Amino acid sequence: PESPEFYRLRIDDKIINFSVDSIETIQIKAPYVDFSTTYTVEGSENSNKIKELTLKQIRLQKEVDNLLASLRSNGIGHDVFEDSLATLLNNYKEDVKVNYIFAAPNTAAAYFALFQKLNNYLIFDPLNNKDDVKCFAAVATSLNNAFPHAVRSKNLYNIVIKGMKNTRQPQAKALEIPQEKIVETGIIDIALRDVKGNVRKLTDLKGKVVLINFFATWCPPCQKELAEVQQKLWPKFKDNKNFQMLVIGREHTDAELAKYNEKKGFTFPLYPDKNRAIFGAFAKNLIPRTYLIGKDGKVMYAGKGYTEEEFAGLMDKIGASLK
């Protein structure tokens, strides 16, 4: 091939990822037991780097799994979980950025590093994170210089262009806006599409009392809170034409939420926020997180976490605001 290519060796569900340049002769030795972690590579520095990255990713996944197990068993609180998870990810990304991506951006190992995953989500997010776009740009530029006609180089370049557009800050324009054209929204607007394809915009609901709840399917306090919503809150207020509820799932797709909804039997709609675009503005990645928006579009209540007492107080606030 005209550029280094990726290959996989597989026995059962055990996989070894490696790359081959046209000028390399590679020998891989691996035992059947621990096939994908204890193998050795001769003849390819890139493939050895890919092995290092694979082992690092496996360790990261285990650490995150342990954190999640502690959260589910109530060994740690949700704030501690979020802080610990953020620290693990930041440390991992910094290590990979410095030692594998920026150190040799024109290599197959650098390309491999960009697409590593944690819980099936990309660790480096090129479409929504400005710093991660820079990592993709470094590799795209180097590969494009070395292998301008390779399909991988072109695809990477296209990802970078999309990421730059998504993360670019809008430029201020020296415009005089007529006063009659200015519309007050009260809070940042959001537009959501539920699992059935129905779109809800927050600004369209002005004049109604709106409850916004941020959750994740793997979060135990969220599960408790949504069970209360289903049993107590939703039956009491769902028929009030002046009430709306937006329940938003962090990092979930339509299909994942539809499956979760079916499993739990919720009768209220769920809205996905796969890339955490809305979480970043409203929830600061802390869940469960609840906002109660009054009829005037202003925030009446902002709650973090879940307790039975807080939930009962929220029910009272909704009832009072609807009178």
Sequence and secondary structure as in RCSB ss.txt:
>XXXX:A:sequence
PESPEFYRLRIDDKIINFSVDSIETIQIKAPYVDFSTTYTVEGSENSNKIKELTLKQIRLQKEVDNLLASLRSNG
IGHDVFEDSLATLLNNYKEDVKVNYIFAAPNTAAAYFALFQKLNNYLIFDPLNNKDDVKCFAAVATSLNNAFPHA
VRSKNLYNIVIKGMKNTRQPQAKALEIPQEKIVETGIIDIALRDVKGNVRKLTDLKGKVVLINFFATWCPPCQKE
LAEVQQKLWPKFKDNKNFQMLVIGREHTDAELAKYNEKKGFTFPLYPDKNRAIFGAFAKNLIPRTYLIGKDGKVM
YAGKGYTEEEFAGLMDKIGASLK
>XXXX:A:secstr
  S EEEEEEETTEEEEEEE TT   EEE  STTTTTS EEES HHHHHHHHHHHHHHHHHHHHHHHHHHHHTTS
S HHHHHHHHHHHHHHHHHHHIIIIISSSTTSHHHHHHHT EETTEESS TTT HHHHHHHHHHHHHHHHH TT 
HHHHHHHHHHHHHHHHH           GGG    SS   EEE TTS EEEGGGGTTSEEEEEEE TT HHHHHH
HHHIIIIIHHHHTT TTEEEEEEEET  HHHHHHHHHHHT SS EEEETT HHHHHHTTT SSEEEEE TTS EE
EEEES  HHHHHHHHHHHHHHT 
